[in-house]
């Protein structure tokens, strides 16, 4: 026990101090690990609360976003309805213009018809006046020639009566010949009918005999045959009656033919008279037809011009329609690309929102970090006059200001993280070199022994080269790096114990 007290009073050696220092470091590491555990547990709880709050906020945002989308959709539908109403009004206006043009054409056609009718009536009146003058002259000549004509009429009347009697005898002969031909044809048709009737009767008798030979033993079939025979006789009786009626009708038709022949003769006389009248009217209407043909040719020429103009206008409208469809398809493709890009940006924004800090969630759009002096310097370096075109462009991109703020903030954080990553890589490389040096120092091998080892000490001397002289440091120079001799703790503890 007194030895222990004496040892406690004695000052500690370097190895003991190193051992105590290592114990303190171990205790501090344990405390740091405990703090890290508590901090990680606290952060996990906080992360769970934040996730819960983010889910609630996301639901709220979705509900608000749905209302916004509904409003946008209603606006779009209102716009579509306005566009459709405008197109409907345009179509109605086009149809009204077509109807007006057709009504105009109809009125012009009616005017042309009225003009043609008036000219026709005027020409008829002129012809009637000429005809009246002509009738007066003819009446005078008629009175002078009437007496001569009466004498000639008497002589011609006798000749006509003789010729009429001759024609009557000729027509009577023709009628007798036609009647004889009709009687002959009737007799031949009767003979043909009688022969056909006899043939049918013979055929029926042959069939009856054949069936009687086949059906002698079958009584039921014989009865049926008798019934069929009765039916046939009944049917032929109707045909006989029909033949008698047809014969009567034939006689009547012959009489009607005679009457029709007389009517035909009368009609032929009327046709000759009408032909003469038609010739007179055709000569009169030729002039009118020529005038109408000229008008028709002029109208056809105008119609061809209008058709050519219509085809040209249709081709131009078709070309414009094709151009419009091509441009609309290109615009639709460009808008689809923009929509896809916007959806992609929104998806990336939703993904990035999970990694936002509390400060970024509360204040997503920070104000300018530059001081007024720095802004003045920037304006002095990049002076630019605000023109109307530039002002219009700035007004168009005012909505993107918050986006560029967040983008610049993310870009700055990215650059800072890259710089921090490079620093950590450099520190990691230095630590790896130190660890390698330490491992080489504690291991014993030919390669290690061939190199300089700070832990290899013989007769209280190390094999590291000692500095020759301390150089004088100037104010601008950096101090040289200090070298430390590291002794393994296990070696120290083995010597103490």
Secondary structure by P-SEA (a helix, b strand, c coil): caaaaaaaaccccaaaaaaaaaaaaaaaaaaaaaaaaaaaaaaaaaaaaaaaaaaaaaaaaaaaaaaaaaaaaaaaaaaaaaaaaaaaaaaaaaaaaaaaaaaaaaaaaaaaaaaaaaaaaaaaaaaaaaaaaaaaaaaaaaaaaaaaaaaaaaaaaaaaaaaaaaaaaaaaaaaaaaaaaaaaaaaaaaaaaaaaaaaaaaaaaaaaaaaaaaccccaaaaaaaaaaaaaaaaaaaaaaaaaaaaaaaaaaaaaaaaaaaaaaaaaaaaaaaaaaaaaaaaaaaaaaaaaaaaaaaaaaaaaaaaaaaaaaaaaaaaaaaaaaaaaaaaaaaaaaaaaaaaaaaaaaaaaaaaaccccccccccccccccaaaaaaaaaabbbbbcaaaaaaaaaaccaaaaaaaaaaaaaaaaaaaaaaaaaaaaaaaaaaaaaaaaaaacccaaaaaccccccccccccccccccccccccccccccbbbbbbbbaaaaaaaac
